[in-house]
């Protein structure tokens, strides 16, 4: 993939690196290698813009940051977007380019893990190659891996979906945490259906208000 292949998501037209080869997508400057597009995300504890110079020194092909970012003076293009998290999710989806044909997601305060697992089991009993992704990790034919996040970050998620598709998985269910939805981790996933279990008062350590959680 070249930088120009991310046109429509990133404002790459007219940049000097329009034809630069893209070797990966990352929001972690420590994972940047030559050709990787670095997304400078604003987090709760740190601003990714502070790591832009480090990413550039490691060979980033471009830096993506929010409009109004103070990033300047780098030897690589700095691409300004309205929503860096959305741009990251869509760029990861386009870069990896594959997912199981049928994807469903379930959200809610509790019950997500069970619903995702039950859905996978129903598909399996129907003779379909199915997987589930969530708190208990990844369960798929020949694969059972423990995970640390209910909803993986967009890069890890789309890498995983591409691996599942390449392994012949046609149906996948996944948990969609409120954190993941708020951080746009699923925005690049093509979903056939979504489910909602219930709404309680958990996760208020992350959401500033009940309305924000809703």
LUMPA-701161 format. One record per residue: residue number from 1; residue in three letters; x, y, z of N, C-alpha, C in turn. Coordinates in nm, 4 decimals, always signed. Example, Ala and Ser with C-alpha at 12.3 -4.5 7.8 and 13.67 -1.06 7.14 Angstrom:
2
1	ala	+1.3190	-0.5690	+0.7800	+1.2300	-0.4500	+0.7800	+1.3200	-0.3300	+0.7800 .
2	ser	+1.2850	-0.2250	+0.7080	+1.3670	-0.1060	+0.7140	+1.2900	+0.0030	+0.7870 .
This chain:
214
1	unk	+0.0840	-0.1192	+0.0000	+0.0000	+0.0000	+0.0000	+0.0880	+0.1248	+0.0000 .
2	unk	+0.0409	+0.2273	-0.0704	+0.1088	+0.3564	-0.0705	+0.0240	+0.4588	+0.0045 .
3	unk	+0.0869	+0.5682	+0.0427	+0.0163	+0.6710	+0.1182	-0.1064	+0.7204	+0.0427 .
4	unk	-0.0972	+0.7264	-0.0899	-0.2096	+0.7742	-0.1697	-0.3310	+0.6825	-0.1590 .
5	unk	-0.3101	+0.5567	-0.1206	-0.4216	+0.4635	-0.1071	-0.5077	+0.4933	+0.0152 .
6	unk	-0.4604	+0.5830	+0.1011	-0.5397	+0.6249	+0.2169	-0.6134	+0.7554	+0.1895 .
7	unk	-0.6131	+0.7991	+0.0626	-0.6873	+0.9193	+0.0248	-0.8356	+0.8992	+0.0536 .
8	unk	-0.8999	+1.0052	+0.0959	-1.0403	+0.9965	+0.1354	-1.0545	+0.9795	+0.2854 .
9	unk	-0.9504	+0.9238	+0.3469	-0.9443	+0.9143	+0.4931	-0.8467	+1.0184	+0.5453 .
10	unk	-0.7302	+1.0256	+0.4800	-0.6266	+1.1214	+0.5160	-0.6075	+1.2215	+0.4023 .
11	unk	-0.5752	+1.3468	+0.4341	-0.5543	+1.4492	+0.3303	-0.4153	+1.4372	+0.2682 .
12	unk	-0.3962	+1.3328	+0.1900	-0.2626	+1.3043	+0.1356	-0.2372	+1.3701	+0.0009 .
13	unk	-0.3409	+1.4210	-0.0642	-0.3224	+1.4800	-0.1961	-0.2258	+1.5984	-0.1881 .
14	unk	-0.1318	+1.5994	-0.2791	-0.0388	+1.7112	-0.2860	+0.0800	+1.7016	-0.1925 .
15	unk	+0.0876	+1.5965	-0.1122	+0.2025	+1.5820	-0.0230	+0.3211	+1.5272	-0.1005 .
16	unk	+0.4406	+1.5596	-0.0530	+0.5619	+1.5135	-0.1203	+0.5767	+1.3626	-0.1111 .
17	unk	+0.5085	+1.3025	-0.0133	+0.5210	+1.1576	+0.0079	+0.4011	+1.0811	-0.0471 .
18	unk	+0.3340	+1.1382	-0.1466	+0.2120	+1.0790	-0.2011	+0.2326	+0.9332	-0.2420 .
19	unk	+0.3496	+0.9017	-0.2977	+0.3777	+0.7663	-0.3459	+0.4630	+0.6845	-0.2489 .
20	unk	+0.4789	+0.7335	-0.1277	+0.5587	+0.6605	-0.0291	+0.4908	+0.5297	+0.0095 .
21	unk	+0.5693	+0.4248	+0.0233	+0.5167	+0.2948	+0.0638	+0.4790	+0.2990	+0.2118 .
22	unk	+0.3595	+0.2498	+0.2425	+0.3132	+0.2399	+0.3811	+0.3338	+0.0966	+0.4273 .
23	unk	+0.4111	+0.0801	+0.5337	+0.4420	-0.0545	+0.5832	+0.3636	-0.0913	+0.7083 .
24	unk	+0.2842	+0.0029	+0.7583	+0.2062	-0.0270	+0.8778	+0.1337	+0.0953	+0.9296 .
25	unk	+0.0521	+0.0739	+1.0320	-0.0264	+0.1780	+1.0972	-0.0019	+0.1641	+1.2469 .
26	unk	+0.0203	+0.2757	+1.3177	+0.0423	+0.2648	+1.4619	+0.0108	+0.3961	+1.5329 .
27	unk	-0.0333	+0.3841	+1.6586	-0.0493	+0.5016	+1.7443	+0.0514	+0.4963	+1.8592 .
28	unk	+0.1465	+0.4050	+1.8503	+0.2518	+0.3901	+1.9506	+0.3858	+0.4182	+1.8834 .
29	unk	+0.4487	+0.5281	+1.9197	+0.5727	+0.5676	+1.8517	+0.6826	+0.4629	+1.8674 .
30	unk	+0.6781	+0.3857	+1.9759	+0.7809	+0.2831	+1.9973	+0.7685	+0.1674	+1.8990 .
31	unk	+0.6525	+0.1562	+1.8342	+0.6315	+0.0493	+1.7375	+0.6549	+0.0951	+1.5937 .
32	unk	+0.6896	+0.2210	+1.5778	+0.7095	+0.2757	+1.4436	+0.8389	+0.2223	+1.3833 .
33	unk	+0.8276	+0.1786	+1.2597	+0.9409	+0.1363	+1.1789	+0.9338	+0.2140	+1.0472 .
34	unk	+1.0377	+0.2111	+0.9657	+1.0324	+0.2849	+0.8394	+0.9062	+0.2533	+0.7587 .
35	unk	+0.8346	+0.3584	+0.7190	+0.7148	+0.3422	+0.6379	+0.5844	+0.3388	+0.7144 .
36	unk	+0.5896	+0.3322	+0.8464	+0.4671	+0.3263	+0.9270	+0.4051	+0.4658	+0.9383 .
37	unk	+0.2727	+0.4743	+0.9252	+0.2007	+0.5994	+0.9475	+0.1692	+0.6081	+1.0968 .
38	unk	+0.2134	+0.7160	+1.1616	+0.1936	+0.7333	+1.3056	+0.0756	+0.8256	+1.3318 .
39	unk	-0.0153	+0.7805	+1.4166	-0.1323	+0.8591	+1.4547	-0.1113	+0.9139	+1.5954 .
40	unk	-0.1060	+1.0459	+1.6065	-0.0832	+1.1124	+1.7348	-0.2176	+1.1349	+1.8038 .
41	unk	-0.2559	+1.0412	+1.8887	-0.3849	+1.0480	+1.9568	-0.3711	+1.1174	+2.0915 .
42	unk	-0.4757	+1.1895	+2.1294	-0.4795	+1.2510	+2.2613	-0.5434	+1.1534	+2.3586 .
43	unk	-0.4703	+1.1147	+2.4617	-0.5208	+1.0201	+2.5602	-0.5535	+1.0880	+2.6911 .
44	unk	-0.5865	+1.0082	+2.7916	-0.6196	+1.0640	+2.9228	-0.4947	+1.1057	+2.9994 .
45	unk	-0.3811	+1.0463	+2.9657	-0.2581	+1.0751	+3.0388	-0.1509	+1.1423	+2.9536 .
46	unk	-0.1575	+1.1273	+2.8242	-0.0528	+1.1823	+2.7377	-0.1107	+1.2212	+2.6027 .
47	unk	-0.0437	+1.3146	+2.5375	-0.0819	+1.3595	+2.4038	+0.0169	+1.3000	+2.3047 .
48	unk	-0.0360	+1.2262	+2.2080	+0.0495	+1.1619	+2.1095	+0.1369	+1.2587	+2.0327 .
49	unk	+0.0970	+1.3864	+2.0278	+0.1774	+1.4856	+1.9566	+0.3170	+1.4970	+2.0174 .
50	unk	+0.3285	+1.4663	+2.1461	+0.4582	+1.4747	+2.2134	+0.5553	+1.3678	+2.1637 .
51	unk	+0.5025	+1.2677	+2.0947	+0.5857	+1.1574	+2.0473	+0.6045	+1.1604	+1.8954 .
52	unk	+0.5563	+1.2672	+1.8328	+0.5652	+1.2768	+1.6870	+0.7103	+1.2801	+1.6394 .
53	unk	+0.7944	+1.3553	+1.7087	+0.9349	+1.3635	+1.6682	+1.0032	+1.2276	+1.6807 .
54	unk	+0.9685	+1.1532	+1.7849	+1.0250	+1.0195	+1.8023	+0.9822	+0.9292	+1.6874 .
55	unk	+0.8531	+0.9381	+1.6501	+0.8025	+0.8569	+1.5391	+0.8738	+0.8930	+1.4092 .
56	unk	+0.8943	+1.0228	+1.3871	+0.9632	+1.0668	+1.2654	+1.1067	+1.0149	+1.2629 .
57	unk	+1.1734	+1.0169	+1.3779	+1.3123	+0.9701	+1.3835	+1.3232	+0.8205	+1.3577 .
58	unk	+1.2145	+0.7491	+1.3800	+1.2134	+0.6045	+1.3578	+1.1747	+0.5681	+1.2145 .
59	unk	+1.1453	+0.6708	+1.1329	+1.1180	+0.6453	+0.9922	+0.9731	+0.6509	+0.9514 .
60	unk	+0.8871	+0.7127	+1.0322	+0.7452	+0.7229	+0.9968	+0.7291	+0.7871	+0.8590 .
61	unk	+0.6354	+0.7347	+0.7802	+0.6113	+0.7913	+0.6472	+0.5262	+0.9171	+0.6551 .
62	unk	+0.4483	+0.9304	+0.7630	+0.3646	+1.0485	+0.7838	+0.3181	+1.0494	+0.9289 .
63	unk	+0.2813	+1.1685	+0.9760	+0.2248	+1.1858	+1.1092	+0.0826	+1.2360	+1.0922 .
64	unk	-0.0122	+1.1714	+1.1582	-0.1518	+1.2150	+1.1530	-0.1877	+1.2727	+1.2891 .
65	unk	-0.2411	+1.3946	+1.2892	-0.2747	+1.4614	+1.4147	-0.4029	+1.5417	+1.3978 .
66	unk	-0.4593	+1.5832	+1.5092	-0.5804	+1.6639	+1.5046	-0.5512	+1.8033	+1.4527 .
67	unk	-0.6527	+1.8644	+1.3931	-0.6364	+2.0012	+1.3454	-0.6072	+2.0922	+1.4648 .
68	unk	-0.5134	+2.1831	+1.4464	-0.4734	+2.2702	+1.5555	-0.3558	+2.2175	+1.6339 .
69	unk	-0.3078	+2.1003	+1.5972	-0.1920	+2.0435	+1.6655	-0.0695	+2.1315	+1.6432 .
70	unk	+0.0164	+2.1366	+1.7444	+0.1355	+2.2214	+1.7367	+0.2545	+2.1502	+1.6734 .
71	unk	+0.2324	+2.0328	+1.6162	+0.3431	+1.9586	+1.5553	+0.3973	+2.0353	+1.4350 .
72	unk	+0.5266	+2.0569	+1.4338	+0.5882	+2.1308	+1.3222	+0.7372	+2.0985	+1.3169 .
73	unk	+0.7974	+2.1309	+1.2021	+0.9413	+2.1169	+1.1879	+0.9908	+1.9748	+1.1738 .
74	unk	+0.9039	+1.8843	+1.1295	+0.9452	+1.7449	+1.1129	+0.9773	+1.7169	+0.9660 .
75	unk	+1.0631	+1.6201	+0.9388	+1.1023	+1.5902	+0.8007	+1.0020	+1.5022	+0.7264 .
76	unk	+0.8844	+1.4815	+0.7833	+0.7803	+1.4000	+0.7190	+0.6507	+1.4798	+0.7174 .
77	unk	+0.5568	+1.4466	+0.6272	+0.4305	+1.5190	+0.6223	+0.3519	+1.5041	+0.7524 .
78	unk	+0.2912	+1.6137	+0.7964	+0.2002	+1.6111	+0.9108	+0.0602	+1.6351	+0.8550 .
79	unk	-0.0250	+1.5340	+0.8639	-0.1581	+1.5384	+0.8045	-0.2607	+1.5697	+0.9127 .
80	unk	-0.3305	+1.6817	+0.8983	-0.4271	+1.7257	+0.9986	-0.5670	+1.6753	+0.9646 .
81	unk	-0.6320	+1.6128	+1.0617	-0.7677	+1.5603	+1.0424	-0.8567	+1.6068	+1.1569 .
82	unk	-0.9879	+1.6027	+1.1337	-1.0825	+1.6446	+1.2374	-1.0834	+1.5483	+1.3554 .
83	unk	-1.0759	+1.4189	+1.3267	-1.0877	+1.3169	+1.4310	-0.9808	+1.2097	+1.4098 .
84	unk	-0.8670	+1.2216	+1.4768	-0.7589	+1.1239	+1.4568	-0.7987	+0.9804	+1.4904 .
85	unk	-0.8845	+0.9608	+1.5900	-0.9248	+0.8240	+1.6260	-1.0084	+0.7607	+1.5150 .
86	unk	-1.0976	+0.8383	+1.4565	-1.1760	+0.7880	+1.3438	-1.0840	+0.7578	+1.2260 .
87	unk	-0.9908	+0.8480	+1.1994	-0.8970	+0.8272	+1.0886	-0.8129	+0.7018	+1.1110 .
88	unk	-0.7733	+0.6767	+1.2363	-0.6956	+0.5568	+1.2673	-0.7763	+0.4312	+1.2389 .
89	unk	-0.9010	+0.4284	+1.2854	-0.9850	+0.3099	+1.2656	-1.0077	+0.2816	+1.1176 .
90	unk	-1.0391	+0.3849	+1.0411	-1.0661	+0.3660	+0.8987	-0.9383	+0.3306	+0.8219 .
91	unk	-0.8263	+0.3894	+0.8611	-0.6990	+0.3585	+0.7952	-0.6570	+0.2148	+0.8228 .
92	unk	-0.6759	+0.1698	+0.9469	-0.6419	+0.0313	+0.9810	-0.7276	-0.0661	+0.9016 .
93	unk	-0.8566	-0.0337	+0.8880	-0.9466	-0.1203	+0.8117	-0.9026	-0.1283	+0.6660 .
94	unk	-0.8642	-0.0156	+0.6087	-0.8222	-0.0159	+0.4682	-0.6866	-0.0836	+0.4517 .
95	unk	-0.5968	-0.0648	+0.5461	-0.4631	-0.1234	+0.5350	-0.4693	-0.2761	+0.5391 .
96	unk	-0.5421	-0.3316	+0.6350	-0.5489	-0.4773	+0.6464	-0.6499	-0.5360	+0.5482 .
97	unk	-0.7582	-0.4643	+0.5233	-0.8438	-0.4919	+0.4093	-0.9322	-0.6148	+0.4099 .
98	unk	-0.9341	-0.6921	+0.5183	-1.0141	-0.8145	+0.5179	-1.0770	-0.8357	+0.6550 .
99	unk	-1.1941	-0.8967	+0.6550	-1.2595	-0.9364	+0.7789	-1.3543	-1.0515	+0.7465 .
100	unk	-1.3971	-1.1288	+0.8480	-1.4968	-1.2326	+0.8211	-1.6198	-1.1718	+0.7539 .
101	unk	-1.6839	-1.2489	+0.6675	-1.7958	-1.1970	+0.5887	-1.9098	-1.1455	+0.6755 .
102	unk	-1.9379	-1.2140	+0.7848	-2.0469	-1.1735	+0.8735	-1.9899	-1.1378	+1.0100 .
103	unk	-2.0040	-1.0108	+1.0467	-1.9552	-0.9621	+1.1758	-2.0718	-0.9047	+1.2550 .
104	unk	-2.0804	-0.9415	+1.3820	-2.1808	-0.8829	+1.4707	-2.1109	-0.8372	+1.5981 .
105	unk	-2.1689	-0.7383	+1.6654	-2.1110	-0.6872	+1.7894	-2.2206	-0.6710	+1.8931 .
106	unk	-2.1838	-0.6867	+2.0196	-2.2795	-0.6709	+2.1289	-2.2212	-0.5755	+2.2322 .
107	unk	-2.3040	-0.4823	+2.2796	-2.2614	-0.3878	+2.3818	-2.3589	-0.3914	+2.4984 .
108	unk	-2.3227	-0.3266	+2.6069	-2.4052	-0.3260	+2.7271	-2.3164	-0.3336	+2.8498 .
109	unk	-2.3729	-0.3018	+2.9648	-2.2935	-0.3028	+3.0879	-2.2466	-0.4429	+3.1237 .
110	unk	-2.3335	-0.5400	+3.1121	-2.2966	-0.6781	+3.1446	-2.3612	-0.7731	+3.0443 .
111	unk	-2.3048	-0.8926	+3.0354	-2.3608	-0.9936	+2.9454	-2.2961	-1.0024	+2.8095 .
112	unk	-2.2041	-0.9111	+2.7801	-2.1433	-0.9090	+2.6465	-2.0664	-1.0372	+2.6166 .
113	unk	-1.9874	-1.0819	+2.7145	-1.9044	-1.2006	+2.6939	-1.9897	-1.3228	+2.6633 .
114	unk	-2.0969	-1.3401	+2.7395	-2.1845	-1.4558	+2.7199	-2.2520	-1.4516	+2.5839 .
115	unk	-2.3047	-1.3356	+2.5473	-2.3757	-1.3243	+2.4199	-2.2811	-1.3497	+2.3027 .
116	unk	-2.1605	-1.2933	+2.3087	-2.0640	-1.3157	+2.2004	-2.0279	-1.4637	+2.1902 .
117	unk	-2.0093	-1.5291	+2.3056	-1.9738	-1.6714	+2.3055	-2.0902	-1.7575	+2.2578 .
118	unk	-2.2116	-1.7264	+2.3041	-2.3289	-1.8039	+2.2618	-2.3489	-1.7923	+2.1111 .
119	unk	-2.3293	-1.6715	+2.0581	-2.3463	-1.6503	+1.9140	-2.2473	-1.7359	+1.8357 .
120	unk	-2.1222	-1.7361	+1.8801	-2.0219	-1.8210	+1.8138	-2.0610	-1.9678	+1.8215 .
121	unk	-2.1074	-2.0122	+1.9369	-2.1439	-2.1527	+1.9541	-2.2624	-2.1922	+1.8661 .
122	unk	-2.3586	-2.1023	+1.8509	-2.4732	-2.1292	+1.7629	-2.4250	-2.1456	+1.6190 .
123	unk	-2.3367	-2.0567	+1.5767	-2.2824	-2.0677	+1.4411	-2.2052	-2.1980	+1.4236 .
124	unk	-2.1252	-2.2325	+1.5238	-2.0475	-2.3565	+1.5155	-2.1386	-2.4777	+1.5013 .
125	unk	-2.2468	-2.4794	+1.5791	-2.3409	-2.5910	+1.5729	-2.4150	-2.5953	+1.4396 .
126	unk	-2.4130	-2.4825	+1.3686	-2.4760	-2.4762	+1.2357	-2.3767	-2.5113	+1.1250 .
127	unk	-2.2570	-2.5503	+1.1647	-2.1567	-2.5911	+1.0670	-2.0766	-2.4783	+1.0061 .
128	unk	-2.0792	-2.3611	+1.0694	-2.0080	-2.2458	+1.0162	-1.8730	-2.2281	+1.0855 .
129	unk	-1.7769	-2.1749	+1.0135	-1.6457	-2.1435	+1.0712	-1.6590	-2.0112	+1.1451 .
130	unk	-1.6612	-2.0170	+1.2785	-1.6959	-1.8993	+1.3580	-1.5901	-1.8668	+1.4621 .
131	unk	-1.5899	-1.7396	+1.5030	-1.4968	-1.6917	+1.6049	-1.5680	-1.5936	+1.6959 .
132	unk	-1.5125	-1.5743	+1.8148	-1.5608	-1.4700	+1.9050	-1.4405	-1.3943	+1.9594 .
133	unk	-1.4614	-1.2647	+1.9844	-1.3552	-1.1756	+2.0309	-1.4078	-1.0983	+2.1506 .
134	unk	-1.3317	-1.0957	+2.2598	-1.3783	-1.0212	+2.3756	-1.2931	-1.0392	+2.4982 .
135	unk	-1.3569	-1.0262	+2.6139	-1.2866	-1.0304	+2.7416	-1.2073	-1.1585	+2.7604 .
136	unk	-1.2614	-1.2684	+2.7135	-1.1927	-1.3976	+2.7290	-1.0908	-1.4225	+2.6186 .
137	unk	-1.0734	-1.3261	+2.5292	-0.9743	-1.3386	+2.4231	-1.0358	-1.3741	+2.2897 .
138	unk	-0.9629	-1.4500	+2.2110	-1.0065	-1.4901	+2.0772	-1.0278	-1.6406	+2.0759 .
139	unk	-1.1482	-1.6813	+2.0375	-1.1785	-1.8232	+2.0230	-1.2196	-1.8456	+1.8784 .
140	unk	-1.1482	-1.9332	+1.8100	-1.1743	-1.9617	+1.6690	-1.1243	-2.1024	+1.6405 .
141	unk	-1.1592	-2.1583	+1.5251	-1.1082	-2.2914	+1.4912	-0.9558	-2.2966	+1.5000 .
142	unk	-0.9036	-2.3823	+1.5863	-0.7598	-2.3953	+1.6018	-0.6932	-2.2804	+1.6741 .
143	unk	-0.7730	-2.1977	+1.7410	-0.7172	-2.0787	+1.8058	-0.7934	-2.0478	+1.9339 .
144	unk	-0.7213	-2.0347	+2.0438	-0.7818	-1.9986	+2.1719	-0.6787	-1.9168	+2.2484 .
145	unk	-0.6931	-1.7842	+2.2399	-0.5928	-1.6948	+2.2967	-0.6561	-1.6007	+2.3973 .
146	unk	-0.5958	-1.5900	+2.5130	-0.6453	-1.4971	+2.6142	-0.6136	-1.3546	+2.5728 .
147	unk	-0.7073	-1.2629	+2.5984	-0.6866	-1.1229	+2.5642	-0.6911	-1.0346	+2.6863 .
148	unk	-0.6370	-0.9131	+2.6745	-0.6340	-0.8195	+2.7866	-0.7369	-0.7086	+2.7736 .
149	unk	-0.7907	-0.6878	+2.6535	-0.8886	-0.5824	+2.6311	-1.0186	-0.6420	+2.5788 .
150	unk	-1.1317	-0.5903	+2.6287	-1.2609	-0.6359	+2.5787	-1.2718	-0.6082	+2.4294 .
151	unk	-1.2357	-0.4863	+2.3911	-1.2356	-0.4474	+2.2502	-1.0947	-0.4014	+2.2133 .
152	unk	-1.0221	-0.4754	+2.1298	-0.8843	-0.4367	+2.0947	-0.8789	-0.3015	+2.0256 .
153	unk	-0.7610	-0.2384	+2.0269	-0.7455	-0.1123	+1.9549	-0.7591	-0.1396	+1.8054 .
154	unk	-0.7885	-0.0365	+1.7247	-0.8191	-0.0595	+1.5828	-0.7123	-0.1358	+1.5051 .
155	unk	-0.5854	-0.1074	+1.5308	-0.4795	-0.1751	+1.4555	-0.4766	-0.3236	+1.4900 .
156	unk	-0.4762	-0.3557	+1.6185	-0.4773	-0.4965	+1.6594	-0.6045	-0.5661	+1.6131 .
157	unk	-0.7170	-0.4942	+1.6207	-0.8449	-0.5532	+1.5819	-0.8468	-0.5896	+1.4343 .
158	unk	-0.8054	-0.4981	+1.3486	-0.8124	-0.5259	+1.2048	-0.7048	-0.6242	+1.1601 .
159	unk	-0.5921	-0.6263	+1.2294	-0.4935	-0.7311	+1.2022	-0.5541	-0.8674	+1.2352 .
160	unk	-0.6225	-0.8749	+1.3491	-0.6864	-0.9995	+1.3914	-0.7965	-1.0409	+1.2946 .
161	unk	-0.8806	-0.9463	+1.2532	-0.9896	-0.9799	+1.1610	-0.9344	-1.0311	+1.0281 .
162	unk	-0.8249	-0.9722	+0.9816	-0.7630	-1.0195	+0.8571	-0.7089	-1.1610	+0.8743 .
163	unk	-0.6477	-1.1885	+0.9900	-0.5962	-1.3229	+1.0169	-0.7094	-1.4251	+1.0208 .
164	unk	-0.8207	-1.3882	+1.0842	-0.9350	-1.4796	+1.0914	-0.9915	-1.5063	+0.9519 .
165	unk	-1.0047	-1.4007	+0.8719	-1.0562	-1.4175	+0.7359	-0.9637	-1.5071	+0.6541 .
166	unk	-0.8332	-1.4860	+0.6673	-0.7365	-1.5677	+0.5938	-0.7405	-1.7135	+0.6384 .
167	unk	-0.7804	-1.7370	+0.7642	-0.7881	-1.8733	+0.8174	-0.9203	-1.9412	+0.7827 .
168	unk	-1.0066	-1.8705	+0.7100	-1.1319	-1.9303	+0.6664	-1.2515	-1.9035	+0.7549 .
169	unk	-1.2354	-1.8186	+0.8569	-1.3490	-1.7839	+0.9428	-1.4447	-1.6949	+0.8649 .
170	unk	-1.5709	-1.7327	+0.8619	-1.6712	-1.6563	+0.7870	-1.7645	-1.5765	+0.8769 .
171	unk	-1.7735	-1.6155	+1.0046	-1.8642	-1.5492	+1.0981	-1.7891	-1.5162	+1.2273 .
172	unk	-1.8051	-1.3942	+1.2764	-1.7376	-1.3556	+1.4003	-1.8266	-1.2644	+1.4835 .
173	unk	-1.8293	-1.2912	+1.6125	-1.9010	-1.2057	+1.7070	-1.7984	-1.1388	+1.7967 .
174	unk	-1.8272	-1.0168	+1.8392	-1.7314	-0.9473	+1.9238	-1.8013	-0.8596	+2.0261 .
175	unk	-1.7327	-0.8381	+2.1367	-1.7813	-0.7475	+2.2391	-1.7431	-0.6045	+2.2020 .
176	unk	-1.8346	-0.5120	+2.2270	-1.8082	-0.3704	+2.2033	-1.8221	-0.2983	+2.3368 .
177	unk	-1.7105	-0.2713	+2.4021	-1.7147	-0.2034	+2.5312	-1.7480	-0.0559	+2.5122 .
178	unk	-1.7964	+0.0074	+2.6186	-1.8264	+0.1504	+2.6102	-1.6982	+0.2293	+2.5845 .
179	unk	-1.5857	+0.1834	+2.6422	-1.4574	+0.2475	+2.6152	-1.4238	+0.2369	+2.4666 .
180	unk	-1.4413	+0.1170	+2.4120	-1.4092	+0.0939	+2.2722	-1.4943	+0.1767	+2.1779 .
181	unk	-1.6226	+0.1880	+2.2098	-1.7112	+0.2684	+2.1262	-1.6740	+0.4158	+2.1346 .
182	unk	-1.6478	+0.4636	+2.2558	-1.6124	+0.6041	+2.2751	-1.4828	+0.6376	+2.2026 .
183	unk	-1.3905	+0.5437	+2.2001	-1.2612	+0.5653	+2.1352	-1.2601	+0.5228	+1.9883 .
184	unk	-1.3765	+0.4941	+1.9351	-1.3955	+0.4650	+1.7922	-1.3196	+0.3416	+1.7443 .
185	unk	-1.2960	+0.2455	+1.8334	-1.2190	+0.1278	+1.7937	-1.2921	+0.0426	+1.6901 .
186	unk	-1.4249	+0.0476	+1.6872	-1.5011	-0.0355	+1.5939	-1.5434	+0.0385	+1.4683 .
187	unk	-1.5045	+0.1639	+1.4546	-1.5586	+0.2447	+1.3455	-1.5228	+0.1933	+1.2066 .
188	unk	-1.4173	+0.1131	+1.1944	-1.3815	+0.0600	+1.0635	-1.4352	-0.0786	+1.0358 .
189	unk	-1.5082	-0.1361	+1.1325	-1.5604	-0.2723	+1.1165	-1.6958	-0.2678	+1.0464 .
190	unk	-1.7146	-0.3535	+0.9476	-1.8427	-0.3630	+0.8776	-1.9291	-0.4651	+0.9508 .
191	unk	-2.0312	-0.4160	+1.0200	-2.1164	-0.5019	+1.1019	-2.2470	-0.5342	+1.0310 .
192	unk	-2.2887	-0.6607	+1.0430	-2.4183	-0.7020	+0.9892	-2.5288	-0.6771	+1.0901 .
193	unk	-2.4941	-0.6783	+1.2195	-2.5944	-0.6578	+1.3246	-2.5254	-0.6184	+1.4536 .
194	unk	-2.6009	-0.5530	+1.5409	-2.5504	-0.5153	+1.6720	-2.6512	-0.5548	+1.7780 .
195	unk	-2.6030	-0.5871	+1.8972	-2.6910	-0.6246	+2.0069	-2.6650	-0.5384	+2.1292 .
196	unk	-2.7690	-0.5182	+2.2105	-2.7584	-0.4400	+2.3342	-2.8159	-0.5229	+2.4478 .
197	unk	-2.7389	-0.5398	+2.5554	-2.7838	-0.6249	+2.6654	-2.8574	-0.5462	+2.7727 .
198	unk	-2.7918	-0.4511	+2.8343	-2.8523	-0.3746	+2.9438	-2.7650	-0.2536	+2.9746 .
199	unk	-2.8140	-0.1688	+3.0642	-2.7397	-0.0484	+3.1010	-2.7416	-0.0315	+3.2520 .
200	unk	-2.6240	-0.0406	+3.3131	-2.6115	-0.0193	+3.4565	-2.5249	+0.1021	+3.4835 .
201	unk	-2.4635	+0.1065	+3.6019	-2.3834	+0.2230	+3.6380	-2.2344	+0.1901	+3.6507 .
202	unk	-2.1935	+0.0791	+3.5931	-2.0507	+0.0489	+3.5910	-1.9784	+0.1429	+3.4939 .
203	unk	-1.8475	+0.1412	+3.4999	-1.7617	+0.2164	+3.4071	-1.7715	+0.3681	+3.4243 .
204	unk	-1.8276	+0.4133	+3.5378	-1.8352	+0.5574	+3.5593	-1.6984	+0.6165	+3.5953 .
205	unk	-1.5998	+0.5307	+3.6157	-1.4640	+0.5797	+3.6357	-1.4064	+0.6342	+3.5053 .
206	unk	-1.4632	+0.5906	+3.3925	-1.4173	+0.6366	+3.2611	-1.5063	+0.7478	+3.2075 .
207	unk	-1.6361	+0.7279	+3.2151	-1.7304	+0.8256	+3.1604	-1.7578	+0.9350	+3.2631 .
208	unk	-1.7443	+1.0620	+3.2242	-1.7596	+1.1722	+3.3203	-1.9016	+1.1901	+3.3722 .
209	unk	-2.0011	+1.1522	+3.2916	-2.1407	+1.1667	+3.3330	-2.2202	+1.0452	+3.2869 .
210	unk	-2.3377	+1.0270	+3.3474	-2.4267	+0.9192	+3.3049	-2.4683	+0.9407	+3.1600 .
211	unk	-2.4910	+1.0665	+3.1232	-2.5317	+1.0970	+2.9860	-2.4231	+1.0569	+2.8866 .
212	unk	-2.2974	+1.0799	+2.9232	-2.1867	+1.0403	+2.8358	-2.1831	+0.8889	+2.8206 .
213	unk	-2.2074	+0.8170	+2.9294	-2.2092	+0.6707	+2.9249	-2.3225	+0.6223	+2.8361 .
214	unk	-2.4380	+0.6881	+2.8453	-2.5519	+0.6490	+2.7619	-2.5190	+0.6676	+2.6143 .
